[in-house]
Amino acid sequence: MDDSKELWKSLDQEIRATPLVLGRYTADDFINNPKQVCIVASRYKFVSKMLANIESALEIGCGDGFGSCIVAKSVGSLLCTDINEELLADNTVRNTFLKNVEYRYVDFRETSLNKKVDSAFLVDVIEHIFPKEEETFLDNIMASIKDHGVLLIGTPNKAAEQYASEWSKRAHINLKTFEELREIGLKRFHNVFMFGMNDEVLHTGYPEMCHFLWAVCTGPRR
C-alpha cells in the first residue's frame, strides 16, 4: 500500500475503544483550564513510575478517579478511597474498565484501613486537611501501610501561594513548605526523598521555585 490515507483508514479500524465520560472535576478542568488536565496527569504519572510493580497500592482522596486510570496500569491492585460518596459511586460506574481498582469510602481522619497495603499515596490532599486533623489523619494512613511500605505525598508549595487563584486560597488551608513536608515524612519514616514539580517538569532544584512538592517516604518508623 502506498496511499497514506488508505493506510491510516485501515489502522483506524483497529481502534475499538468506546468513548468514556470524564468525572466532574476533570471535566471542569477540561472545559475551563485544559492545561490543568496535563499537569494532574503528570503528577499521577510520577506516582505510577515510583510505584511500578508494587503489589498493592492505596490512594487517599481519589476525587473523580482520573488519576486511578494512570496508576492502575503500574500496580497489582489499587484501592481508591475518598470521603465523597457521590463521587465514589460515580467512579464505580464510569471506570468499570479498570479491573484491578476498587473505590471505597474511608475517612482517615477517623479510622485506618481494615488491612495493610504495600504503598499509599495522596495527591493534592493534605493541603485540604485542617492542621488540628493532620496528626490523626497521617497516623491512620501509617497504620494502613506494611512495615516495608512506601508513602508518596504530593502537595502545592506554600512558597507559591502568592500566585494561587482565589479558589485555591479558600480550599488550601494547610499548605506546606519544602522543609515542613520533609519533617512530616521524617517523623514517620526513616528515609524521605524530596522532589519538586513545575507543571509537567520534575526537578531537584531550588525548593522555593517549585510550584508542587513531593515527599517519597520509605522505611516506616514503628
N, C-alpha and C positions, 0 to 999 in steps of 0.2 A: 504494500500500500504506500502510495506517495502523495496522498491527499490529506493535508493536516486536519481539515475539517472532519473528514470521514473517520480519521484515526481517533480524534477526540470524541466524536459521537459514539464510536464503538466502546471506548473506555468509559464514557458517561453511563452506559447501560449497566456497568458493574457496581455503580454507587446506589445501593438499595435502601439505605437507612431512612426511616420515617422522620420527618422534621419534628423537633422537640419544642416544648413550651418552656421558656425561661421562668425562673422563680421571680417573685415580686421585687426583691431587692435588686437582682441582676437586671431585670427588665427596666427598672427605673434608671439604673446607671446607663444601660444601653441606649435609652431614649435621650437622656439629659446630659450624660457625660460619658460617651462610649469609650474614651481612653481609659477610664477607670476600670473597665472590664479587663483590659490588658494588664493593668497594674495588679489587680486582685489575682488574676490567673498566674502571674509571675510569682507572687507570694506562695501560692499553693504549689507551683512547680518546684520551688525551693524545698518545701516540706516533702514533696514526693521524692526528690533526689536524696534528701537526708535520711528518709525512712525506707529507701528502696530495699525490698526483700524482707522487711520486718514482718513477722507473722501476724501480730495483732496490733491495731492502732485505734486510738480513741481521739475524736475531735470534741472539744468543748466549745460550744457556741457555733454550730454549723450554719445558722441562718437559713437561707433558702436552698442550701445544698450544692451551690455552684462548685465550690472547692472539692467536695467529696468526689465528684466525677474525675478530677485530676489525680487525687491521692489514691483512690481505689485501684488504679491501674498498677500501683507500685507495691501494694501491701497484700498480705494474705486475706485479712478481714478488716473491715473498718466499721467502728461503731460511732455514729454521729449523734451527739446529744445537743439539746438546746432547752430553753425554758419557754419557748413559744410553741405551744401545742398546735396552733393553727398551721404554722409553717411546717412543722414536722409531719403533720398529716398530709399536707400538700406535697412535700418531698417524696413521701412514700408512694404516692400515686404517680407523680411525674417521672420519678427516677427508677422505675421498675427494671430498666435495662441493666442496672448495677446489681449483679447477683451476689456480690460479697459485702454489701453495705446494709446496715440496719440503722434506722432512725429511732431514737428513744428519748423520752423526757427524763432529764436528770438535772436537778438544781444543786450544783456543787457548793453553793453557799450553805446548804443544809445537810448534805449527805455525800458519801463516796459511792463509787460504783460497787455493785454486788459481786464483782470479780476483778482480777488484776490483769492488766494488759502489758504488752512489751513496750509500748510507746504511747505518748499523748502529745497533742498539740493544740494551741489556741492562737488563732489569727484574728487580730482586731477585736479582742475580747477584754483583756484585763483593764484597758482604759475605761471600760463601762462599769467596772465593779467599784463601788464606794470603798474608800480606804478602810473603814471600820469592818467591812465584809471580807477584806482581802486575805487575812491570815487563815480564817476557816476555809475559805474558797480554795486556797492553794494547798492547805493541809489535806483536804478531801481529795484533791487531784493526786497528791503524793500517795495517799493511801490506796489509790487505784492502779498504781504502777508497780510492776515487779521489781525485784532487787537489782536486776541488770537493766532496768528500763531507761528510756530516754524521754526528755520533755523539751519541746520547742515552744517558745513564747515569742510571738511577733506583735509589735505594737508601734504606733506612731511615736516619734521622738518629741519629748516635751520642748526641746530647743526649737522645734519647727512650729510650735503652736501659734506664733505671731502671724503665720501665713495661712492658718486654717480658716475654713468657712465658718459662718455663724452657726450653722447646724452642727458642725464638728465640735465647736466650742461648747455648745449646750450638751452634747452627748458624751464628750470625753472628759469625765470628771475625775480621772485617776491616771493622768499621763506620767510617764517615767523618763528620766534622763538615762543616758548610757550607763552611768555608774549605778544608778538606782536599780535598773533592770538586772545588772550583773550581780548586785548584792542580793537581790531576791533569789537568783539562781544559786549563788554560793551558800546561802543559808540552808539550802535543802539538798544540794548536790556537791560532790567532790570536784567536778570539772564543769566549767562554763565557757563556751566558745562564743564570742560576740561578733556579730556581723552588722552591717548597715545596708540599706537599700534606698536608692533614689529611683522612683518609677520602677522600671524593669531591671535596673543595673544593681548587682550585688557587689559590695566592696568592703574593704577593711580600712578605709581612710579616716580622716579626722571626724570624731563622733558628732560634733555639733553641725556638721554639714550633711548628716544623714537625715532624711525625712522619716525613715522607718527603721526600727531596730529589731534585731533577732538575738535571742539567747538560746543557744543549743546546749542543753544540760544533760550530763551523764553521770552515773555513779551515785545513786540516791544515798543520802545520809540517813541512817536508821537509828 
